[in-house]
Amino acid sequence: MAFPLLSVALEVTTRDVGLPLGAEDLARLPYLPAPNVTHDEMQHFLEIGEAIGQKQKDKLRNTRNANALLKYHWPNGEVPYEISAAFTADERAIIMGAMEDIKTQTAGCVKFVARTGETDYMKIAADQPGCFAHERYWKGNGIHEVNLEQNGCVYTKVALHEFLHILSVQHEQQRPDRDDYVTMHWNNIKGTYASNMWIHAWDTTPDTALPALCSNTGLTGNQWADFSSCYSGLKVSAYGYPYDFSSVMHYSLGAFAIDSSSNVMTPKDASVSTVGGDVMSEMDLKKLKAAYNCGAPNQCGGYINGGSGTIESGENESCDWLIEVESGYAIEITGTSFQAACPSKLEIRNGNSKSSTLLHSFCGSDAPSLLISPDSSIYISWTMDGSGQSFSLSWKKIAITCCDSVKFTSTGIAQAQYASTISSAFTYTAADDVNERPIYRNGKYWIASTGSQWIMSTTDFAQPGSNTGFFFGAGTSKCPTGVGSWEVYSQTSREIEADTTLAVLCDLECSATPPTAPTGATMEWSGERTVNAVVKYICSATDSKFAYCGTDGAWTPTTIEACSTTTAAPATTAAPATTAAPATTAAPATTAAPATTEGTFPTDCLGSRMRKRNTVGQTKCRVIQSHADWDGTTLYGYKRKMFWNFKHTGCALKIVCEGFDTIAPTDCSKGDRLIVKQGKTVLSKYCGALGPDGTMTFPASAKTRVQFARARRDAGGRPRSNGG
């Protein structure tokens, strides 16, 4: 069918970056003629545009939560953007109007700002067919694309719909409670487009209770299938708000019908005959404000970054915060008020989700005083049982210094199978670094980072920086003490298994004599002397000082400043449990790693483990793309071979890999490498640190294949590579 809208002759390439949108664009909007289309036609444009766009985009289906997790929301509610120079003045006005609508209705809580060099940003483009958006924020992803084809997608309704997608809002007709409100007619839905109707799961659904994943593989044309017993693979939240037929995110009742004279879904409320709004509905706005902590009545918390700040619970019963700072820094938290009778509690975790490693759970008399995170992100959860309870905290970023000596501790598989290896400390020598992180050694054994995970291994098999080893610590932390979860190569099962008891701690203690309390203060101390242990000096009910055990084995500060008043502090009878996290706290002292011709196996590109490789985009044109914070889903396949490949029929191919780094010689003649072939002809090879960045396009051909060739490893008792 024709796909009409503002047709223009492009005088610039669609890839050129245009000027930021501004007041002059917004001022033009009231003078534009109203679109000469009906509501139903507009709805059809959106649905067809997204159907076309779906074939072009990577929907990042390897994520388990679409909009529920804070890490998928834009920090501080700000979306940096760039816009293509190809859009006309009228189109720019329409796009600016949609942005301004979101900003105005959220009172500036959610807004789009011109990019000024940010790594993660939204690119508004017009260089691909259809309408689509990457469906939520992902730290480190770089470009988060919104595509608005000029011949069909540049309407206010469509722009609003796609901008809400980029803000992590999902289709209303895919809500987990959808079947309570509509009857689905799967036998009238074209199977190739049915993914837009697959139901999501609530974010509170345990993984053990999830149904099977839906798949429309093999369906063509008007073929259909019953998808009533499966789900999309995504978890979502509605923040307590009801189903909304008037949502701008709701598809029409006849979307993708085989027989256009019949509906694909029928509302159970017979009074509902038209669905899908042309503007944000009241419920659209409430859910968006709840997701971004914009003063919605049933939500608090949010995704925060920066250098310092404060958070408080107010009167809310449940709140979550994700605080992140730059890599190489930790987060220092100071409690400023706390009233929480158990079972009300405040939980602080090392990482970016509610499932991250718990650092401490506070309630009752165990109140937060000073806590230092192991790494650059913490997740804070507040749960109130009853009324009249609250808390407030202040936070700031502090530079990290790694300890000179560390040790493993475990009561699990690591201790059972590697007791002699981990019984003594590993030490760091100045300038002995790799991947801008320290190397710790214990004879032939070492602990080092690949840049994306920490490894414990031996020089018998691998050198520091390699991904081959016995222990594998998830994440990009500056120091091994910041790792939240470890896995261990089992010498009995020959598999990599989790050891939830395994951790790395600084191998030192501060003196048994902490700094003297200032005049008029009472010292509160549990006697703990490990790194980040805290001593509290209570001057008054509103004035407390702190000292903590540093990574150099000294109490910091060495002298406690005087109380602001000479009035004696109230007597205390017992010290609370220490709130220290096993982490690091001051400026990094490592130096850059020496140049090397061999890198480490990728964890961002193609997945970090053999059994955790993700490929995304189940269409003719695939984009191979994965991410370091793998959260448990392998959507398209489970490969455990020495190589894999995918056949791409009739489509030009682009490949995007993030953080690409493999073990291979510079000529890519062997080792771990990514190969693009057309038949037997090699079009390109990638290895070492030179990975595909999406700038090359490989020609359409039924013979085009993408292959990852993996160097073979010895298996007889040698450590298995934690890559694949």
N, C-alpha and C positions, 0 to 999 in steps of 0.2 A: 504494500500500500504506500501511497505518498505520505510523507511525514512532514507536513507544512509548518512553517513558522517564518521568522524574519530571515529570508534568504539574502545573502550578501556575497559580493565578489571579494574574496580575500586578497588584500594587497600586501599583507604581511604573513609570515609563516605562523602557524598555530603554536609553534614552540617558543616564539619570542615572548619575553616577559613585558607586560604592559605596566603603565603607571598605576600606583595604588589608587583604589577607589576613594572618592572624597565628596565634599559638600556639593560640588558642581554636578556630580553624577546623581546625587539624591535630589537635587533641585529640579532635574530634568523629569523625574518620575511622574509628577502630577500632570504633565503635559502630554504624556504618551496616550494614544488611543487605547480603549479597552480591547482586549483580545476578542476577535470575532469568532469565538467558539463557545459551545455550551459546556456546562459542568461535566456531562458525560463524555464529551469529546476531549476535554482537558484531562479527565481521568484516564481515558484510553491512551492519550499521548504519553502520559507518565508510565503506564504499565508496559506499553510497547517499547518505549525508550529504555526502561530498566531491563526488559527482556533482552534487547539488543546489547545493552551495556554489560549484562551479566556474562556474556561471552568474552568480554574484553578484560574483565577485572579479576583480581585475586581477592576473594571475600574473606581471606584470613580465617578459614574454617578450622584451622588447627587450634584455635582458642576455645576454651570451654565456657567462657562467659562473654556474652556480647556487650551488655551494658551494666552488669551488676557490680563488677570489680572497679574499685577506685582507680587502679592503674590504667584503666581504659578510658578515663576521663581526662580532658585537657587540663593540665595544671593551672590552678588559679582562674579557671574558666576562660582563658585567653587562647584564641586560635590564630597564630601568625599565618598570613596567606600571601601568595603571589597569584596574579591573574594574567591570563594570556592576552597578548596585544591584539589578538584576532577579533575580539568582541567589539561590536559597534558601540557607538555612544548610547543608543537606546538599550542595547543588551546590558551594558555596564550599569545603566540606571536600574534595570529590573533586578540584577544581581545585588547591587548595593541596597535596594529596597528590602530584599529578603534578609540580608545581614542586619540591617537597621531594625527590622521588625523583631528579630530575636533579641537584639541588644535592648531595645526599648521595653519590650514586654518582660524582660528579666531585670529591668532597672539597672542595666549595665553589669549584671553579675556574669553573664555569658556574652562575650563579644569577640569580634574578628578584628585583628590589628595587622597593619602592613608589616611584612617580614623585615627584620633588620639583622639578618644573619643567623637566626635560630636554626638548629639542626633539624628539628621536627617542625613541619609546617604543612599547611594545606595548599595544594596547587589547583587552581581553577582553570581547567583546560577545555579545549574544544577540538582536540586532534584525534579523537576516536569516535566510532559510531555509538549512538545511544546516550543514556543518562545513567550515571552510576557514581558511587562514592565508596571509598574504603570506610568500613563501618564503625570505626572507633579509633581512639588514640593508641599508639604503641610507641613507647619510649625507644628512641634509637632507630625507628623505621625510616626517618628522613621525610621523604615526600608522602603525604597522605592525599591522594588525588580525588578531586571531584571533577567529573567530565560532564559538560553540558553541550551536547551537539547543537550547533547553531540552527540546524534545520529540524527543530522539533523539541528542544529541551529548555529553551530560555523563556520560561514562564515563571511568574512568582511562585505558583504552587509547586512546580517541579524543583525550583531552586531551594525553597523551604524544605521540601522533602529530602533532598540530597544533603543539605547542610545539617539537618537533624540526624541523618545517618552518620555524618562525620563526627557528630557530637555523641554517638553511641546509641541513638534511638533506633529501635527496630520496628518492623511492620506490625501494625495492630492486629491484623488477621492471623498472625502467627503466635499470638499470646498463648501461654499454656492453658488458659481457661477458655479458649476460643470455642470449643465444642459445647460449652454451656450456653452459648449465645447464638450460634449458627449451626445449621446442618450442612455438612460438606457433601458435594456430589462429585466424588473422585472420577466417576465414569464419564464426566463431561469436561475434565480438565486435561489439557494437553500435557502429557507426561514430561516433555522436555522443559516445560516451564513450571512444573509443579513444586519446585524447590521454594518458590515464593509463597507457598501455602503450607509448607511443612511446619508443624507445630514446634515451638521451643519448649524448654523445661524451665521451671523456676530455679532461681539461684540457690534455694534452700534444699533442692532435691539431692539426696545422697547418690553418689555414683552407682551404688549397688541397686538403686531403684529406677535407674534410667532405662527406657526402652531401647530397642535396637536403633541404629542410625538409618535414616532414610537414604535411598539411592535410586536415581532414575537412569542408571547406566543401561544402555541397550534400547531405551525407548526412543522412537522417532515419530515424526509426523503427528497423527492423531491417536497414537497409541496411548493408553492410560494405565494407571495402576492404583491400587488402594493403599494410601499412605496413612491410614487411620491408626496404625499400631506402631508407628516409629516416630522419631523426632529428628530435628535439624542438626543436632550436635551442639547447639548453643544453649546457654543458660542466661536467663534475663530476670529483671525485677520490674514490677509495676509500682513499687513504692507505696503499696496499699490502695492505689486508685483503681476504679472499676473499668470494665471494658467500655470502649468508646467508639461507637459507629461513626461519629462525626470527625474522627481524627484525620489529619492531613496525611497520616501514615497508613490509612486503611485503603486497600484496593477495592475496586467495584465488585458488585455481586456477579458480574459476568466475565471477570478477568480470565483470559486464556481459555475461553470456552471452545470445545469442539463444535458444539451446536450453539451458535450465537443467539438463538432464540430462547435458550434456557439458561438459568443461573448456574453458577458453579458452587454457590453457597446461598442458603436461604435463612434469613434471620428467624429465630424462634419467636420473637416478638413481631406479630403480624403487622403492627403499625409502622415498622421500619421498612421503607421501600427504597431509600437512597442512602448510600454510605460514602464516606470519604469527603473530607472538607477541602476547600480551596485555600484556607488559611489555617494557622494553628488553632486548635480547639482549646477550650478551657482546660481539659484534661491533658492535652499535649503540653501546655504551659506548666501545669502543676507538676507533671512528671519530670520535665526538664529542670525546673527549679529545684525539685527534690534531689535529682541526680547531682546537681552542681552546688548544693548547699546554699540556695538563694533565699533562705528565709521561709521555705515551705513549712507548713505547720507540723508535719510529721517526720522531719528529717534534719539532721545536723551532720557535721563532719565534712570531709572533702579531701581533695588531692592538692597538696600544698608543696611548693618549692620556694627557694630563696635563701636568705642568710640567717634569718631569725624570725621569731613570732611568738604568738600565744595561742592556746586553744582552751576552750572551756565547754562544759556540757550544757550549761543552762538548765532547763527543766526537762530536757529530753530523756526518754527512757533508753534509747539505744543510738549510739553514734559510732562511726568509724572514720579515722583519719589516716591518710598515707602522707608521710613527710619524706621528701627526698632532697638531697643536696648533691653537689658535684662529686664525681669519683675522686677518691683521695681524701675525702673528709668524712668525719663521723658527726653524730648529732648528740649534743648534750642537753638533757632534759632536767629541768628543776621544777619540783612541785611547789605551787604557790597556795593552793587550798585543796582540801580533800575531806569530804564527808560521805562515806560509803559503808554502811553497815552490811556485812556479809548476809546474803549471797550477792548483793550488788558488788561489782568489781570493775577494775580498770586493768586491762591487759595490754602489754607492750611486747611487740614481736620484732624479730630481726628479719626484715625482708619487706616485700611489697604486697602481701596478701594475708588474709585471715588464717591461712593454713601455714604460714611461716613459723619458724622456731620461736617458741615462747621464751621471752627473757624474764618476765616477772608478771605475776598477777597480784594486784593490790586490793585489799579490802580491810575494813575494820581499823584496828590500830596500826596495821602495816600500811603506812602511807608513803607515797613516792617522795623522795627527797632529791637526790642527784643520781642520774643514770646516764651512762654513755653508751651509745649504740656501737655494735661491732663494726658496722659499715655505714654506707651512705643512705640507707632507707630504713624507716621503721613504720610499723603498722600499729595503730592504737585503737583499741575497742573499748567502749564504755557500755555497761549494762546495768540498769537501775531496777531494783526490785523494791517497790514502795515509793514513798514521796519524800520530799525535803532533803534529797541527796544531790551532790554535785562535786565537781572538781575543776581545777584550772592548772595549767602548766605553761611554763615558758620554755622555749627551745632556741638553740643557736647552733650553727655549724662550727666544728673545730677540726683542725688538721690532724691527720693520722700519722703516727710513727709506729712502725712495727717493732716488736720485741727482738732482742738479740738472740734469745734462746726460747724454744718452744718444745712442748711435749704433747703426745697423743694421750687421750684417756678414753677408755672403752670398757664396757662390760659385755659386749656382744661378740660378733664374728671376728672383728679386728683383734680383740684380745685373745680369743680362742685359737686363732690360726697364725697370728703374727706377734705373739707376746714378746719374743726375744728382740724383734725389730723395733718395737715401740717402747721398750722398757727404759730407754735412756733418751736424753734430750737431743734435739737437732739445733745446730747453732748457725748463725749468720755472720759472715765476714764482710766488712765494708767493701762495697763495689762489686760484690759477687751477686749479680742480678741478671734476670732475664725477663723480657716483656714488662720492663719497668716495675718489677717486683722482686723482693729478695729471694735468694735461694738458701734454704736451710739444709745443712748436711750432717750426717751421722755415719762416718766411715764411707762406705760405698753407697749408702742410702741417701736420698735427697727428697725434699719437698719443694716444689716450684709450680709456678702458674704458666698455663698456656696463653694467658690473656683472657680466657673465658672459663677456665676451671682450674682447680688446684689438684696436683698429682703427687702421690708418694710413690717413688720407684727406686730403681737401683741402676748404677752405671754399668752393671753387667749387661743390661738390655737397652738402655736408653739414656740420653743426656737431659739435663734440666731444660724445660721448655717443650719436651715431647709430651704427647698425649698417652703414652704407653706406660702402664704402671699397675700398682696393686690397689691404691686408694684413690678415689675420685671425688673431689669436693666441688659442689655446684656453685656457680656464680663468679663474678668478676671482682671480688673483694680485694682491697689493697694488700691485706695480710691474711695468712691462713687462719688466724684466730677469728676472722670475720665470716668464715664459711658456716652456713646454717644447716647443711645436710651433707652427709658423706655416704658413698657407696664403696663396697669392698669386693675385690675379685676373690671368689671362694675357690680354695684349692681342692675342695671336695666335689662341688657341683659343676665347677668350671664355668660358672655364671657370675655376673656382677650383681651383688645383692646389697640392699640397704642395711646400714648399721645406724640406727637412730640414736645409739648411745655414744657414737664416736664424735670426738671434738678435739680441737687443738687449743691449748692454753699456753699462756706465757709461763715460762719456767723460772719464776722469780717471786720473791715476796718483799714487801716493804718492811721497814724496821718495826719492832714491837712498841716503839715510842713515837706515836704520831705527833704533829705539832701541838704545842701547848694551847689550851683554851684561853681566849682573851679574857680580860677582867670582866666579871659579871656574867660570863657564859657557862653553860653546862654542856659537857661533852657527852655525846651519844654515839656509841661505837660497839659493834658486835664482836670486835676482836679479829675480824677478817682482815688479811694482809695481802691478798692476791691483787693482781692488776685490776684497777677500777673499783676496788673496795672503797667505801665512802665512810668518812667520819663527819658527823654533824655537830655543829656548835650552836646551841640555842641561846641567843641573847635575849629574846622576848618572843611573845606569841607571833609577832610580825617580822622578826629579824633573826635570820639564821645564816650561818657561814658553813662552808664545806671545805674539806680536803679529800683528795682521792689518791690512790696508789698509782703512780705513773708507770709507763713501760720501761723507764730507766731504773725502777726499783726505789724511787724516792717519792715521798709524800709531796703533793702539789696542792697549794703553795706551801712553802716551808714555814712561813709565818702567817698566822691568821690575823686579818685586819681587826682593829678594835671594834667593839660593839658601838652602835650608833647611840646607845644610852647606857648609863652605868647601872641601871636598875637590874637587879639579879633576875635571871631567868627562872621560870617555874621548875621545880624539882622533877626529875624523871626517875622512874623505878626500873625500867628495863629498856634495852636497846632493841629496836625492831630488826627484822632480818635485813641483811644488806640488799641493796637494790642494784648492785653492780652487775654489769653485763661482761662476759668474758671477751673483752675487745681491746682496742687500741685507741690512743687519744691525741697525739700531738703531731707536729709537722713531719712529713715524710722525709727520710734521709737516704732514700735509695737513688742510684744513678741509672742512666739509661743502659739497656742491655747492649752488649757488643754486637756488631753486624754479623749476620749469619746467612748462609745460603739456604738453610733449611728452616722452615717454620713449623707451626704446630697444626694439628688437624682442625678444621673449622668446627665451631659449635653454632655459629649463627647461620651458616650456609649448609643446607641439607641435614641439619639436626646434629646433635652432639654425641649420640650413642647409636650403636647398631640397631638396637631395638627401639630407638626413639627418633627415627628419621621421619621427617614430615615432608610431604609434597602437596602442593596446594593448587587448585584450579582444575576441576575435572571437566574440561571442555576441549575442543580441538586445539586451541591455542593455549598452551599452559605456561605459566610463569613458575619457575622453581624458586621457592622462597621460604625461609624458616627463620626462627628467632631463638635467642639464647635462653629466655625464660620459658622453656618448654613446660607446659602445665598438664600433660597427661593424655593428650589425644593424638593418635596417628590416624588421620582420616582416610587417606588414600593409599592403603597398602602397608605391609609389614614385611620388610625386606631384611634378610639376614644372609646375604650372599656376598661374594667378593666384588660384585659389580651390579649395577642396575642400569636399565635404560628405559626410555619412554619414546614411543613412536608418535610423531606429530604429522597428521595428514592434512595437506592442503592449506597450511597456515604459516605465515611468517612467524618466526620465533624470536623472542627476547628472553634473556636470562638475567636475573638480578640476584646477586649473592652479597650478603652483608657480613663483614668481618672475615672475608675469605682468607684462609691461611692453611696450607697443607705441607706435608713432608714430601719433598720431591726435589730432584736436582733442577737447576735453573732452566735446562732445555726441555723439561717436562717429558723426558724420555721414559721415565719409570716413576715408581712411587705413587702417591695419592694425587690424582689429577681429574679434572673435569674435561670431558671431550665432547665436541659437537661434530657429528658426522652426517654426510649425505651419501647413503649407500656405504661404500668402503672408503670414500674420500673424506679425509679429516679437514673440516672447515676451521676449527680452532681448538686449541688446548689451553687450559688454565691450570696453574699450579703455584706453589709458594704463596706469596702475598698478592699475586696479580690475578684477581678473580673477575668474573663478568660483572659489569656495573650497569647493564641495561642499555648502553649506548650503541651496541652492535645489534643489527637485525639480520637474522639468518633466513635465506629465501624459503618460500613455501615449497614443500616437497613431501610426498608420502614417504620418502626415504630418510627424512631428517630425524636424527636420534640424538638424545642427550644421554651421556653415559658417565657414570662415576667409576673410575677404575681405582681399586684399592690394592695397595701393595700387600702381598701375603705376609702373614706373621707366623712365626713358629708357635705351635700350640702345646707341645709337650712340656708342661710345667712352667712355661714362660708366661709372663704377664700378658693379658689380653689388652689390645688397644681399645680405649674407650671412645672410639669413633667408628665411622663406618662407611 
